[in-house]
Amino acid sequence: MTRVWKWNRPVTVREVLEDLQQERSIAYTTVMTVLDNLHQKGWVRREAEGRAYRYEAVSTRAAYAAALMNEAWSRSDNPAAALVAFFGMMSAEQREALSDAMRIVQGPENPGSAEPGTER
C-alpha cells in the first residue's frame, strides 16, 4: 500500500515492481499477487488497461490510519484508559499535531470572539 499511496495515481504491477527493485530483488508475480490480494480485501480498486490492470488506493493513507486507530480504540473495554495510554506514548510533535487536529475538528468555539491572548 505504501507504494500505491506514494504514486497517488493508478499504478501498474510493473511500475510498483520497478520502484521496489530499486531497494531489493522481488519477483513480478509477488507484486502481482500482493496487489490482487489488496484488491480482494477492498483496499485498492483496479481497472483493466490492455492485458494489465491499474491499481488505485480506495482511501488515503491518513484515512486508513484513522480507521485502524478507531478500530483498536473501539475494541478496548476501557476507551478512556486506552486514550490516556496512547497519549502517553506520543512524542511532543504528535501531541502538537493532535492539538491542531482537535482545533480543526472543533472549529471556532465562539465565532467572532478573539483568539486567546489577543484583544478585539
Biopython code that builds the backbone (N, CA, C, O; Angstrom):
import numpy as np
from Bio.PDB.StructureBuilder import StructureBuilder

atoms = [
    (1, "MET", "N", (0.825, -1.194, 0.000)),
    (1, "MET", "CA", (0.000, 0.000, 0.000)),
    (1, "MET", "C", (0.866, 1.254, 0.000)),
    (1, "MET", "O", (0.505, 2.271, -0.593)),
    (2, "THR", "N", (2.007, 1.173, 0.668)),
    (2, "THR", "CA", (2.884, 2.339, 0.726)),
    (2, "THR", "C", (3.238, 2.830, -0.674)),
    (2, "THR", "O", (3.239, 4.034, -0.930)),
    (3, "ARG", "N", (3.533, 1.914, -1.563)),
    (3, "ARG", "CA", (3.906, 2.306, -2.930)),
    (3, "ARG", "C", (2.713, 2.868, -3.693)),
    (3, "ARG", "O", (2.863, 3.821, -4.458)),
    (4, "VAL", "N", (1.551, 2.301, -3.501)),
    (4, "VAL", "CA", (0.351, 2.807, -4.185)),
    (4, "VAL", "C", (0.040, 4.212, -3.689)),
    (4, "VAL", "O", (-0.273, 5.097, -4.485)),
    (5, "TRP", "N", (0.123, 4.423, -2.377)),
    (5, "TRP", "CA", (-0.111, 5.765, -1.827)),
    (5, "TRP", "C", (0.956, 6.738, -2.312)),
    (5, "TRP", "O", (0.654, 7.893, -2.613)),
    (6, "LYS", "N", (2.188, 6.282, -2.390)),
    (6, "LYS", "CA", (3.293, 7.149, -2.817)),
    (6, "LYS", "C", (3.049, 7.704, -4.227)),
    (6, "LYS", "O", (3.283, 8.886, -4.480)),
    (7, "TRP", "N", (2.589, 6.869, -5.117)),
    (7, "TRP", "CA", (2.372, 7.309, -6.504)),
    (7, "TRP", "C", (1.167, 8.244, -6.602)),
    (7, "TRP", "O", (1.143, 9.139, -7.446)),
    (8, "ASN", "N", (0.171, 8.041, -5.744)),
    (8, "ASN", "CA", (-1.017, 8.899, -5.710)),
    (8, "ASN", "C", (-1.733, 8.983, -7.052)),
    (8, "ASN", "O", (-2.271, 10.024, -7.429)),
    (9, "ARG", "N", (-1.723, 7.864, -7.756)),
    (9, "ARG", "CA", (-2.444, 7.726, -9.024)),
    (9, "ARG", "C", (-2.527, 6.238, -9.325)),
    (9, "ARG", "O", (-1.812, 5.450, -8.705)),
    (10, "PRO", "N", (-3.377, 5.835, -10.255)),
    (10, "PRO", "CA", (-3.437, 4.411, -10.599)),
    (10, "PRO", "C", (-2.083, 3.922, -11.136)),
    (10, "PRO", "O", (-1.467, 4.566, -11.985)),
    (11, "VAL", "N", (-1.639, 2.772, -10.622)),
    (11, "VAL", "CA", (-0.333, 2.231, -10.985)),
    (11, "VAL", "C", (-0.460, 0.802, -11.504)),
    (11, "VAL", "O", (-1.410, 0.088, -11.182)),
    (12, "THR", "N", (0.507, 0.405, -12.304)),
    (12, "THR", "CA", (0.556, -0.964, -12.798)),
    (12, "THR", "C", (1.477, -1.797, -11.914)),
    (12, "THR", "O", (2.272, -1.269, -11.136)),
    (13, "VAL", "N", (1.350, -3.099, -12.053)),
    (13, "VAL", "CA", (2.246, -4.006, -11.341)),
    (13, "VAL", "C", (3.687, -3.694, -11.737)),
    (13, "VAL", "O", (4.571, -3.677, -10.881)),
    (14, "ARG", "N", (3.927, -3.450, -13.002)),
    (14, "ARG", "CA", (5.280, -3.174, -13.497)),
    (14, "ARG", "C", (5.870, -1.930, -12.837)),
    (14, "ARG", "O", (7.046, -1.922, -12.474)),
    (15, "GLU", "N", (5.061, -0.877, -12.678)),
    (15, "GLU", "CA", (5.556, 0.349, -12.037)),
    (15, "GLU", "C", (5.947, 0.100, -10.580)),
    (15, "GLU", "O", (6.995, 0.554, -10.121)),
    (16, "VAL", "N", (5.097, -0.622, -9.867)),
    (16, "VAL", "CA", (5.391, -0.924, -8.465)),
    (16, "VAL", "C", (6.625, -1.822, -8.387)),
    (16, "VAL", "O", (7.486, -1.623, -7.531)),
    (17, "LEU", "N", (6.710, -2.799, -9.272)),
    (17, "LEU", "CA", (7.863, -3.690, -9.311)),
    (17, "LEU", "C", (9.156, -2.916, -9.511)),
    (17, "LEU", "O", (10.118, -3.107, -8.768)),
    (18, "GLU", "N", (9.183, -2.047, -10.507)),
    (18, "GLU", "CA", (10.396, -1.280, -10.792)),
    (18, "GLU", "C", (10.769, -0.370, -9.629)),
    (18, "GLU", "O", (11.950, -0.167, -9.348)),
    (19, "ASP", "N", (9.768, 0.174, -8.959)),
    (19, "ASP", "CA", (10.026, 1.020, -7.793)),
    (19, "ASP", "C", (10.638, 0.190, -6.662)),
    (19, "ASP", "O", (11.624, 0.601, -6.051)),
    (20, "LEU", "N", (10.055, -0.972, -6.387)),
    (20, "LEU", "CA", (10.560, -1.836, -5.324)),
    (20, "LEU", "C", (11.950, -2.384, -5.636)),
    (20, "LEU", "O", (12.773, -2.548, -4.736)),
    (21, "GLN", "N", (12.210, -2.666, -6.910)),
    (21, "GLN", "CA", (13.503, -3.249, -7.290)),
    (21, "GLN", "C", (14.664, -2.282, -7.102)),
    (21, "GLN", "O", (15.822, -2.698, -7.152)),
    (22, "GLN", "N", (14.382, -1.011, -6.889)),
    (22, "GLN", "CA", (15.452, -0.069, -6.577)),
    (22, "GLN", "C", (16.033, -0.348, -5.196)),
    (22, "GLN", "O", (17.162, 0.045, -4.901)),
    (23, "GLU", "N", (15.259, -1.028, -4.349)),
    (23, "GLU", "CA", (15.696, -1.324, -2.985)),
    (23, "GLU", "C", (16.019, -2.786, -2.751)),
    (23, "GLU", "O", (16.873, -3.108, -1.924)),
    (24, "ARG", "N", (15.347, -3.677, -3.471)),
    (24, "ARG", "CA", (15.557, -5.112, -3.243)),
    (24, "ARG", "C", (15.099, -5.906, -4.462)),
    (24, "ARG", "O", (14.388, -5.398, -5.329)),
    (25, "SER", "N", (15.521, -7.147, -4.502)),
    (25, "SER", "CA", (15.117, -8.041, -5.580)),
    (25, "SER", "C", (13.745, -8.623, -5.230)),
    (25, "SER", "O", (13.540, -9.144, -4.134)),
    (26, "ILE", "N", (12.824, -8.526, -6.167)),
    (26, "ILE", "CA", (11.472, -9.035, -5.939)),
    (26, "ILE", "C", (10.891, -9.473, -7.281)),
    (26, "ILE", "O", (11.181, -8.870, -8.315)),
    (27, "ALA", "N", (10.088, -10.500, -7.261)),
    (27, "ALA", "CA", (9.526, -11.060, -8.489)),
    (27, "ALA", "C", (8.241, -10.330, -8.900)),
    (27, "ALA", "O", (7.480, -9.856, -8.056)),
    (28, "TYR", "N", (8.025, -10.254, -10.194)),
    (28, "TYR", "CA", (6.811, -9.663, -10.750)),
    (28, "TYR", "C", (5.581, -10.353, -10.162)),
    (28, "TYR", "O", (4.617, -9.692, -9.774)),
    (29, "THR", "N", (5.618, -11.685, -10.099)),
    (29, "THR", "CA", (4.448, -12.427, -9.612)),
    (29, "THR", "C", (4.146, -12.125, -8.146)),
    (29, "THR", "O", (2.988, -12.164, -7.730)),
    (30, "THR", "N", (5.174, -11.828, -7.369)),
    (30, "THR", "CA", (4.957, -11.471, -5.964)),
    (30, "THR", "C", (4.184, -10.158, -5.862)),
    (30, "THR", "O", (3.224, -10.055, -5.098)),
    (31, "VAL", "N", (4.604, -9.159, -6.630)),
    (31, "VAL", "CA", (3.918, -7.857, -6.626)),
    (31, "VAL", "C", (2.493, -8.021, -7.145)),
    (31, "VAL", "O", (1.556, -7.441, -6.597)),
    (32, "MET", "N", (2.335, -8.811, -8.202)),
    (32, "MET", "CA", (1.002, -9.039, -8.773)),
    (32, "MET", "C", (0.085, -9.709, -7.742)),
    (32, "MET", "O", (-1.077, -9.329, -7.605)),
    (33, "THR", "N", (0.601, -10.693, -7.029)),
    (33, "THR", "CA", (-0.191, -11.396, -6.013)),
    (33, "THR", "C", (-0.593, -10.459, -4.879)),
    (33, "THR", "O", (-1.740, -10.475, -4.431)),
    (34, "VAL", "N", (0.349, -9.645, -4.420)),
    (34, "VAL", "CA", (0.045, -8.713, -3.323)),
    (34, "VAL", "C", (-1.024, -7.714, -3.759)),
    (34, "VAL", "O", (-1.971, -7.459, -3.015)),
    (35, "LEU", "N", (-0.883, -7.151, -4.951)),
    (35, "LEU", "CA", (-1.884, -6.183, -5.429)),
    (35, "LEU", "C", (-3.241, -6.858, -5.625)),
    (35, "LEU", "O", (-4.277, -6.250, -5.355)),
    (36, "ASP", "N", (-3.244, -8.098, -6.088)),
    (36, "ASP", "CA", (-4.508, -8.825, -6.234)),
    (36, "ASP", "C", (-5.139, -9.069, -4.864)),
    (36, "ASP", "O", (-6.351, -8.926, -4.707)),
    (37, "ASN", "N", (-4.329, -9.434, -3.875)),
    (37, "ASN", "CA", (-4.848, -9.626, -2.512)),
    (37, "ASN", "C", (-5.427, -8.325, -1.955)),
    (37, "ASN", "O", (-6.490, -8.330, -1.333)),
    (38, "LEU", "N", (-4.724, -7.212, -2.181)),
    (38, "LEU", "CA", (-5.232, -5.912, -1.727)),
    (38, "LEU", "C", (-6.555, -5.584, -2.412)),
    (38, "LEU", "O", (-7.448, -5.002, -1.795)),
    (39, "HIS", "N", (-6.680, -5.952, -3.677)),
    (39, "HIS", "CA", (-7.938, -5.735, -4.412)),
    (39, "HIS", "C", (-9.056, -6.582, -3.802)),
    (39, "HIS", "O", (-10.164, -6.088, -3.591)),
    (40, "GLN", "N", (-8.770, -7.848, -3.518)),
    (40, "GLN", "CA", (-9.786, -8.731, -2.933)),
    (40, "GLN", "C", (-10.222, -8.263, -1.555)),
    (40, "GLN", "O", (-11.372, -8.467, -1.166)),
    (41, "LYS", "N", (-9.316, -7.638, -0.814)),
    (41, "LYS", "CA", (-9.649, -7.117, 0.521)),
    (41, "LYS", "C", (-10.356, -5.768, 0.454)),
    (41, "LYS", "O", (-10.835, -5.268, 1.472)),
    (42, "GLY", "N", (-10.424, -5.176, -0.736)),
    (42, "GLY", "CA", (-11.115, -3.903, -0.891)),
    (42, "GLY", "C", (-10.259, -2.687, -0.598)),
    (42, "GLY", "O", (-10.794, -1.589, -0.447)),
    (43, "TRP", "N", (-8.948, -2.845, -0.512)),
    (43, "TRP", "CA", (-8.060, -1.725, -0.222)),
    (43, "TRP", "C", (-7.676, -0.951, -1.468)),
    (43, "TRP", "O", (-7.341, 0.231, -1.395)),
    (44, "VAL", "N", (-7.723, -1.623, -2.623)),
    (44, "VAL", "CA", (-7.456, -0.964, -3.902)),
    (44, "VAL", "C", (-8.548, -1.353, -4.882)),
    (44, "VAL", "O", (-9.158, -2.416, -4.768)),
    (45, "ARG", "N", (-8.782, -0.483, -5.841)),
    (45, "ARG", "CA", (-9.672, -0.830, -6.952)),
    (45, "ARG", "C", (-8.790, -0.938, -8.176)),
    (45, "ARG", "O", (-7.688, -0.391, -8.216)),
    (46, "ARG", "N", (-9.280, -1.641, -9.164)),
    (46, "ARG", "CA", (-8.462, -1.806, -10.359)),
    (46, "ARG", "C", (-9.303, -1.669, -11.606)),
    (46, "ARG", "O", (-10.493, -1.984, -11.626)),
    (47, "GLU", "N", (-8.649, -1.191, -12.643)),
    (47, "GLU", "CA", (-9.272, -1.077, -13.961)),
    (47, "GLU", "C", (-8.365, -1.730, -14.971)),
    (47, "GLU", "O", (-7.145, -1.569, -14.931)),
    (48, "ALA", "N", (-8.973, -2.471, -15.882)),
    (48, "ALA", "CA", (-8.194, -3.125, -16.927)),
    (48, "ALA", "C", (-7.638, -2.072, -17.878)),
    (48, "ALA", "O", (-8.317, -1.120, -18.261)),
    (49, "GLU", "N", (-6.392, -2.280, -18.239)),
    (49, "GLU", "CA", (-5.744, -1.438, -19.241)),
    (49, "GLU", "C", (-4.958, -2.375, -20.153)),
    (49, "GLU", "O", (-3.842, -2.784, -19.832)),
    (50, "GLY", "N", (-5.551, -2.704, -21.281)),
    (50, "GLY", "CA", (-4.943, -3.711, -22.147)),
    (50, "GLY", "C", (-4.987, -5.053, -21.438)),
    (50, "GLY", "O", (-6.042, -5.483, -20.971)),
    (51, "ARG", "N", (-3.839, -5.712, -21.359)),
    (51, "ARG", "CA", (-3.762, -7.012, -20.691)),
    (51, "ARG", "C", (-3.375, -6.886, -19.220)),
    (51, "ARG", "O", (-3.215, -7.896, -18.535)),
    (52, "ALA", "N", (-3.224, -5.673, -18.734)),
    (52, "ALA", "CA", (-2.815, -5.442, -17.349)),
    (52, "ALA", "C", (-3.912, -4.680, -16.607)),
    (52, "ALA", "O", (-4.934, -4.306, -17.183)),
    (53, "TYR", "N", (-3.676, -4.465, -15.331)),
    (53, "TYR", "CA", (-4.572, -3.655, -14.511)),
    (53, "TYR", "C", (-3.817, -2.450, -13.986)),
    (53, "TYR", "O", (-2.598, -2.480, -13.812)),
    (54, "ARG", "N", (-4.571, -1.389, -13.738)),
    (54, "ARG", "CA", (-4.054, -0.244, -12.985)),
    (54, "ARG", "C", (-4.765, -0.272, -11.645)),
    (54, "ARG", "O", (-5.989, -0.377, -11.576)),
    (55, "TYR", "N", (-3.981, -0.179, -10.583)),
    (55, "TYR", "CA", (-4.491, -0.253, -9.213)),
    (55, "TYR", "C", (-4.450, 1.129, -8.573)),
    (55, "TYR", "O", (-3.505, 1.894, -8.762)),
    (56, "GLU", "N", (-5.500, 1.428, -7.809)),
    (56, "GLU", "CA", (-5.597, 2.729, -7.141)),
    (56, "GLU", "C", (-6.124, 2.524, -5.727)),
    (56, "GLU", "O", (-7.036, 1.726, -5.511)),
    (57, "ALA", "N", (-5.563, 3.233, -4.778)),
    (57, "ALA", "CA", (-5.994, 3.121, -3.376)),
    (57, "ALA", "C", (-7.441, 3.569, -3.242)),
    (57, "ALA", "O", (-7.864, 4.541, -3.868)),
    (58, "VAL", "N", (-8.187, 2.857, -2.425)),
    (58, "VAL", "CA", (-9.579, 3.203, -2.164)),
    (58, "VAL", "C", (-9.665, 4.378, -1.206)),
    (58, "VAL", "O", (-10.571, 5.203, -1.316)),
    (59, "SER", "N", (-8.723, 4.461, -0.260)),
    (59, "SER", "CA", (-8.714, 5.576, 0.681)),
    (59, "SER", "C", (-7.289, 6.105, 0.822)),
    (59, "SER", "O", (-6.327, 5.475, 0.382)),
    (60, "THR", "N", (-7.184, 7.250, 1.432)),
    (60, "THR", "CA", (-5.868, 7.844, 1.658)),
    (60, "THR", "C", (-5.161, 7.109, 2.794)),
    (60, "THR", "O", (-5.781, 6.375, 3.563)),
    (61, "ARG", "N", (-3.883, 7.320, 2.877)),
    (61, "ARG", "CA", (-3.109, 6.731, 3.965)),
    (61, "ARG", "C", (-3.603, 7.259, 5.313)),
    (61, "ARG", "O", (-3.687, 6.506, 6.283)),
    (62, "ALA", "N", (-3.925, 8.543, 5.372)),
    (62, "ALA", "CA", (-4.424, 9.141, 6.616)),
    (62, "ALA", "C", (-5.757, 8.523, 7.027)),
    (62, "ALA", "O", (-5.962, 8.233, 8.206)),
    (63, "ALA", "N", (-6.659, 8.318, 6.081)),
    (63, "ALA", "CA", (-7.955, 7.716, 6.393)),
    (63, "ALA", "C", (-7.782, 6.271, 6.856)),
    (63, "ALA", "O", (-8.483, 5.815, 7.760)),
    (64, "TYR", "N", (-6.854, 5.561, 6.238)),
    (64, "TYR", "CA", (-6.576, 4.182, 6.640)),
    (64, "TYR", "C", (-6.035, 4.146, 8.072)),
    (64, "TYR", "O", (-6.483, 3.335, 8.883)),
    (65, "ALA", "N", (-5.082, 5.014, 8.383)),
    (65, "ALA", "CA", (-4.519, 5.073, 9.731)),
    (65, "ALA", "C", (-5.609, 5.413, 10.748)),
    (65, "ALA", "O", (-5.657, 4.826, 11.829)),
    (66, "ALA", "N", (-6.473, 6.352, 10.405)),
    (66, "ALA", "CA", (-7.562, 6.740, 11.303)),
    (66, "ALA", "C", (-8.501, 5.563, 11.554)),
    (66, "ALA", "O", (-8.941, 5.349, 12.684)),
    (67, "ALA", "N", (-8.808, 4.805, 10.513)),
    (67, "ALA", "CA", (-9.685, 3.640, 10.669)),
    (67, "ALA", "C", (-9.047, 2.589, 11.575)),
    (67, "ALA", "O", (-9.734, 1.975, 12.391)),
    (68, "LEU", "N", (-7.744, 2.381, 11.436)),
    (68, "LEU", "CA", (-7.046, 1.431, 12.310)),
    (68, "LEU", "C", (-7.102, 1.880, 13.766)),
    (68, "LEU", "O", (-7.364, 1.077, 14.662)),
    (69, "MET", "N", (-6.851, 3.176, 13.995)),
    (69, "MET", "CA", (-6.893, 3.696, 15.363)),
    (69, "MET", "C", (-8.297, 3.568, 15.938)),
    (69, "MET", "O", (-8.460, 3.181, 17.095)),
    (70, "ASN", "N", (-9.305, 3.888, 15.147)),
    (70, "ASN", "CA", (-10.686, 3.805, 15.615)),
    (70, "ASN", "C", (-11.063, 2.361, 15.939)),
    (70, "ASN", "O", (-11.726, 2.094, 16.941)),
    (71, "GLU", "N", (-10.636, 1.438, 15.086)),
    (71, "GLU", "CA", (-10.937, 0.027, 15.326)),
    (71, "GLU", "C", (-10.286, -0.459, 16.619)),
    (71, "GLU", "O", (-10.925, -1.130, 17.430)),
    (72, "ALA", "N", (-9.018, -0.119, 16.803)),
    (72, "ALA", "CA", (-8.315, -0.540, 18.018)),
    (72, "ALA", "C", (-8.973, 0.078, 19.257)),
    (72, "ALA", "O", (-9.175, -0.605, 20.261)),
    (73, "TRP", "N", (-9.300, 1.350, 19.182)),
    (73, "TRP", "CA", (-9.913, 2.033, 20.315)),
    (73, "TRP", "C", (-11.283, 1.445, 20.649)),
    (73, "TRP", "O", (-11.612, 1.268, 21.822)),
    (74, "SER", "N", (-12.074, 1.145, 19.634)),
    (74, "SER", "CA", (-13.429, 0.636, 19.868)),
    (74, "SER", "C", (-13.418, -0.776, 20.457)),
    (74, "SER", "O", (-14.424, -1.213, 21.015)),
    (75, "ARG", "N", (-12.323, -1.481, 20.345)),
    (75, "ARG", "CA", (-12.227, -2.837, 20.908)),
    (75, "ARG", "C", (-11.812, -2.827, 22.378)),
    (75, "ARG", "O", (-11.842, -3.863, 23.042)),
    (76, "SER", "N", (-11.431, -1.671, 22.879)),
    (76, "SER", "CA", (-10.987, -1.578, 24.263)),
    (76, "SER", "C", (-12.175, -1.691, 25.202)),
    (76, "SER", "O", (-13.263, -1.192, 24.914)),
    (77, "ASP", "N", (-11.948, -2.363, 26.348)),
    (77, "ASP", "CA", (-13.011, -2.430, 27.352)),
    (77, "ASP", "C", (-13.035, -1.171, 28.215)),
    (77, "ASP", "O", (-13.959, -0.962, 29.001)),
    (78, "ASN", "N", (-11.995, -0.329, 28.057)),
    (78, "ASN", "CA", (-11.936, 0.933, 28.780)),
    (78, "ASN", "C", (-11.355, 1.989, 27.833)),
    (78, "ASN", "O", (-10.160, 2.279, 27.889)),
    (79, "PRO", "N", (-12.199, 2.566, 26.961)),
    (79, "PRO", "CA", (-11.700, 3.510, 25.955)),
    (79, "PRO", "C", (-10.953, 4.705, 26.535)),
    (79, "PRO", "O", (-9.976, 5.159, 25.940)),
    (80, "ALA", "N", (-11.385, 5.222, 27.676)),
    (80, "ALA", "CA", (-10.696, 6.374, 28.274)),
    (80, "ALA", "C", (-9.273, 5.990, 28.674)),
    (80, "ALA", "O", (-8.335, 6.746, 28.420)),
    (81, "ALA", "N", (-9.104, 4.831, 29.292)),
    (81, "ALA", "CA", (-7.767, 4.381, 29.691)),
    (81, "ALA", "C", (-6.899, 4.129, 28.466)),
    (81, "ALA", "O", (-5.702, 4.415, 28.482)),
    (82, "ALA", "N", (-7.490, 3.601, 27.417)),
    (82, "ALA", "CA", (-6.737, 3.358, 26.182)),
    (82, "ALA", "C", (-6.239, 4.679, 25.602)),
    (82, "ALA", "O", (-5.101, 4.768, 25.142)),
    (83, "LEU", "N", (-7.085, 5.700, 25.625)),
    (83, "LEU", "CA", (-6.661, 7.010, 25.120)),
    (83, "LEU", "C", (-5.549, 7.609, 25.982)),
    (83, "LEU", "O", (-4.587, 8.167, 25.457)),
    (84, "VAL", "N", (-5.680, 7.493, 27.287)),
    (84, "VAL", "CA", (-4.642, 8.022, 28.174)),
    (84, "VAL", "C", (-3.312, 7.323, 27.891)),
    (84, "VAL", "O", (-2.271, 7.975, 27.811)),
    (85, "ALA", "N", (-3.346, 6.009, 27.741)),
    (85, "ALA", "CA", (-2.121, 5.259, 27.440)),
    (85, "ALA", "C", (-1.558, 5.664, 26.083)),
    (85, "ALA", "O", (-0.347, 5.824, 25.929)),
    (86, "PHE", "N", (-2.434, 5.828, 25.108)),
    (86, "PHE", "CA", (-1.997, 6.222, 23.756)),
    (86, "PHE", "C", (-1.369, 7.613, 23.785)),
    (86, "PHE", "O", (-0.293, 7.821, 23.224)),
    (87, "PHE", "N", (-2.030, 8.556, 24.430)),
    (87, "PHE", "CA", (-1.492, 9.918, 24.506)),
    (87, "PHE", "C", (-0.149, 9.928, 25.233)),
    (87, "PHE", "O", (0.739, 10.711, 24.896)),
    (88, "GLY", "N", (-0.004, 9.061, 26.225)),
    (88, "GLY", "CA", (1.246, 8.976, 26.958)),
    (88, "GLY", "C", (2.403, 8.484, 26.096)),
    (88, "GLY", "O", (3.563, 8.760, 26.402)),
    (89, "MET", "N", (2.104, 7.769, 25.036)),
    (89, "MET", "CA", (3.138, 7.259, 24.125)),
    (89, "MET", "C", (3.547, 8.284, 23.070)),
    (89, "MET", "O", (4.548, 8.102, 22.377)),
    (90, "MET", "N", (2.774, 9.354, 22.950)),
    (90, "MET", "CA", (3.009, 10.320, 21.873)),
    (90, "MET", "C", (4.242, 11.187, 22.132)),
    (90, "MET", "O", (4.574, 11.526, 23.268)),
    (91, "SER", "N", (4.898, 11.525, 21.034)),
    (91, "SER", "CA", (6.002, 12.489, 21.107)),
    (91, "SER", "C", (5.415, 13.894, 21.200)),
    (91, "SER", "O", (4.213, 14.086, 21.016)),
    (92, "ALA", "N", (6.263, 14.862, 21.484)),
    (92, "ALA", "CA", (5.806, 16.256, 21.543)),
    (92, "ALA", "C", (5.207, 16.683, 20.204)),
    (92, "ALA", "O", (4.201, 17.392, 20.166)),
    (93, "GLU", "N", (5.825, 16.251, 19.117)),
    (93, "GLU", "CA", (5.322, 16.612, 17.782)),
    (93, "GLU", "C", (3.952, 15.988, 17.528)),
    (93, "GLU", "O", (3.076, 16.617, 16.935)),
    (94, "GLN", "N", (3.775, 14.752, 17.978)),
    (94, "GLN", "CA", (2.487, 14.095, 17.801)),
    (94, "GLN", "C", (1.405, 14.765, 18.641)),
    (94, "GLN", "O", (0.270, 14.917, 18.188)),
    (95, "ARG", "N", (1.753, 15.168, 19.874)),
    (95, "ARG", "CA", (0.777, 15.874, 20.711)),
    (95, "ARG", "C", (0.394, 17.207, 20.089)),
    (95, "ARG", "O", (-0.768, 17.611, 20.146)),
    (96, "GLU", "N", (1.362, 17.890, 19.496)),
    (96, "GLU", "CA", (1.067, 19.147, 18.810)),
    (96, "GLU", "C", (0.140, 18.904, 17.615)),
    (96, "GLU", "O", (-0.798, 19.668, 17.388)),
    (97, "ALA", "N", (0.404, 17.845, 16.859)),
    (97, "ALA", "CA", (-0.465, 17.504, 15.726)),
    (97, "ALA", "C", (-1.873, 17.178, 16.209)),
    (97, "ALA", "O", (-2.856, 17.549, 15.568)),
    (98, "LEU", "N", (-1.970, 16.480, 17.347)),
    (98, "LEU", "CA", (-3.278, 16.176, 17.933)),
    (98, "LEU", "C", (-4.010, 17.456, 18.311)),
    (98, "LEU", "O", (-5.203, 17.591, 18.037)),
    (99, "SER", "N", (-3.311, 18.390, 18.934)),
    (99, "SER", "CA", (-3.925, 19.672, 19.302)),
    (99, "SER", "C", (-4.410, 20.412, 18.066)),
    (99, "SER", "O", (-5.511, 20.963, 18.063)),
    (100, "ASP", "N", (-3.599, 20.430, 17.024)),
    (100, "ASP", "CA", (-4.005, 21.075, 15.767)),
    (100, "ASP", "C", (-5.255, 20.403, 15.199)),
    (100, "ASP", "O", (-6.181, 21.079, 14.751)),
    (101, "ALA", "N", (-5.275, 19.083, 15.221)),
    (101, "ALA", "CA", (-6.422, 18.340, 14.687)),
    (101, "ALA", "C", (-7.682, 18.629, 15.493)),
    (101, "ALA", "O", (-8.761, 18.790, 14.923)),
    (102, "MET", "N", (-7.551, 18.694, 16.814)),
    (102, "MET", "CA", (-8.710, 18.995, 17.659)),
    (102, "MET", "C", (-9.256, 20.387, 17.365)),
    (102, "MET", "O", (-10.471, 20.580, 17.327)),
    (103, "ARG", "N", (-8.371, 21.355, 17.157)),
    (103, "ARG", "CA", (-8.833, 22.707, 16.821)),
    (103, "ARG", "C", (-9.596, 22.702, 15.493)),
    (103, "ARG", "O", (-10.604, 23.393, 15.349)),
    (104, "ILE", "N", (-9.115, 21.929, 14.537)),
    (104, "ILE", "CA", (-9.783, 21.862, 13.232)),
    (104, "ILE", "C", (-11.153, 21.218, 13.368)),
    (104, "ILE", "O", (-12.134, 21.716, 12.815)),
    (105, "VAL", "N", (-11.227, 20.108, 14.105)),
    (105, "VAL", "CA", (-12.490, 19.383, 14.254)),
    (105, "VAL", "C", (-13.500, 20.189, 15.050)),
    (105, "VAL", "O", (-14.680, 20.222, 14.700)),
    (106, "GLN", "N", (-13.053, 20.839, 16.117)),
    (106, "GLN", "CA", (-13.968, 21.591, 16.975)),
    (106, "GLN", "C", (-14.399, 22.904, 16.360)),
    (106, "GLN", "O", (-15.481, 23.403, 16.670)),
    (107, "GLY", "N", (-13.589, 23.468, 15.506)),
    (107, "GLY", "CA", (-13.919, 24.752, 14.911)),
    (107, "GLY", "C", (-13.838, 25.856, 15.944)),
    (107, "GLY", "O", (-13.470, 25.621, 17.095)),
    (108, "PRO", "N", (-14.180, 27.047, 15.529)),
    (108, "PRO", "CA", (-14.122, 28.167, 16.482)),
    (108, "PRO", "C", (-15.177, 27.972, 17.570)),
    (108, "PRO", "O", (-16.340, 27.681, 17.289)),
    (109, "GLU", "N", (-14.731, 28.143, 18.835)),
    (109, "GLU", "CA", (-15.656, 27.949, 19.960)),
    (109, "GLU", "C", (-16.761, 28.998, 19.959)),
    (109, "GLU", "O", (-17.939, 28.680, 20.117)),
    (110, "ASN", "N", (-16.361, 30.248, 19.781)),
    (110, "ASN", "CA", (-17.323, 31.340, 19.738)),
    (110, "ASN", "C", (-17.021, 32.168, 18.494)),
    (110, "ASN", "O", (-16.152, 33.040, 18.523)),
    (111, "PRO", "N", (-17.733, 31.899, 17.403)),
    (111, "PRO", "CA", (-17.444, 32.673, 16.193)),
    (111, "PRO", "C", (-17.488, 34.164, 16.490)),
    (111, "PRO", "O", (-18.409, 34.655, 17.143)),
    (112, "GLY", "N", (-16.495, 34.865, 16.007)),
    (112, "GLY", "CA", (-16.440, 36.303, 16.196)),
    (112, "GLY", "C", (-15.674, 36.717, 17.433)),
    (112, "GLY", "O", (-15.369, 37.897, 17.607)),
    (113, "SER", "N", (-15.351, 35.744, 18.313)),
    (113, "SER", "CA", (-14.591, 36.112, 19.508)),
    (113, "SER", "C", (-13.109, 36.135, 19.186)),
    (113, "SER", "O", (-12.656, 35.539, 18.209)),
    (114, "ALA", "N", (-12.374, 36.828, 20.019)),
    (114, "ALA", "CA", (-10.940, 36.959, 19.808)),
    (114, "ALA", "C", (-10.249, 35.668, 20.220)),
    (114, "ALA", "O", (-10.743, 34.929, 21.071)),
    (115, "GLU", "N", (-9.100, 35.406, 19.606)),
    (115, "GLU", "CA", (-8.275, 34.263, 19.979)),
    (115, "GLU", "C", (-7.740, 34.507, 21.379)),
    (115, "GLU", "O", (-7.556, 35.657, 21.778)),
    (116, "PRO", "N", (-7.484, 33.433, 22.139)),
    (116, "PRO", "CA", (-6.905, 33.634, 23.471)),
    (116, "PRO", "C", (-5.613, 34.408, 23.371)),
    (116, "PRO", "O", (-4.788, 34.160, 22.492)),
    (117, "GLY", "N", (-5.443, 35.352, 24.284)),
    (117, "GLY", "CA", (-4.226, 36.141, 24.299)),
    (117, "GLY", "C", (-4.240, 37.323, 23.354)),
    (117, "GLY", "O", (-3.248, 38.043, 23.244)),
    (118, "THR", "N", (-5.366, 37.535, 22.662)),
    (118, "THR", "CA", (-5.460, 38.685, 21.762)),
    (118, "THR", "C", (-6.642, 39.537, 22.202)),
    (118, "THR", "O", (-7.531, 39.084, 22.922)),
    (119, "GLU", "N", (-6.622, 40.764, 21.754)),
    (119, "GLU", "CA", (-7.724, 41.660, 22.086)),
    (119, "GLU", "C", (-8.527, 41.944, 20.830)),
    (119, "GLU", "O", (-8.030, 41.831, 19.709)),
    (120, "ARG", "N", (-9.749, 42.306, 21.040)),
    (120, "ARG", "CA", (-10.608, 42.677, 19.903)),
    (120, "ARG", "C", (-10.387, 44.087, 19.504)),
    (120, "ARG", "O", (-11.023, 44.570, 18.567)),
]
sb = StructureBuilder()
sb.init_structure("model")
sb.init_model(0)
sb.init_chain("A")
sb.init_seg("    ")
for serial, (resi, resn, name, xyz) in enumerate(atoms, 1):
    if name == "N":
        sb.init_residue(resn, " ", resi, " ")
    sb.init_atom(name, np.array(xyz, "f"), 0.0, 1.0, " ", f" {name:<3s}", serial, name[0])
structure = sb.get_structure()
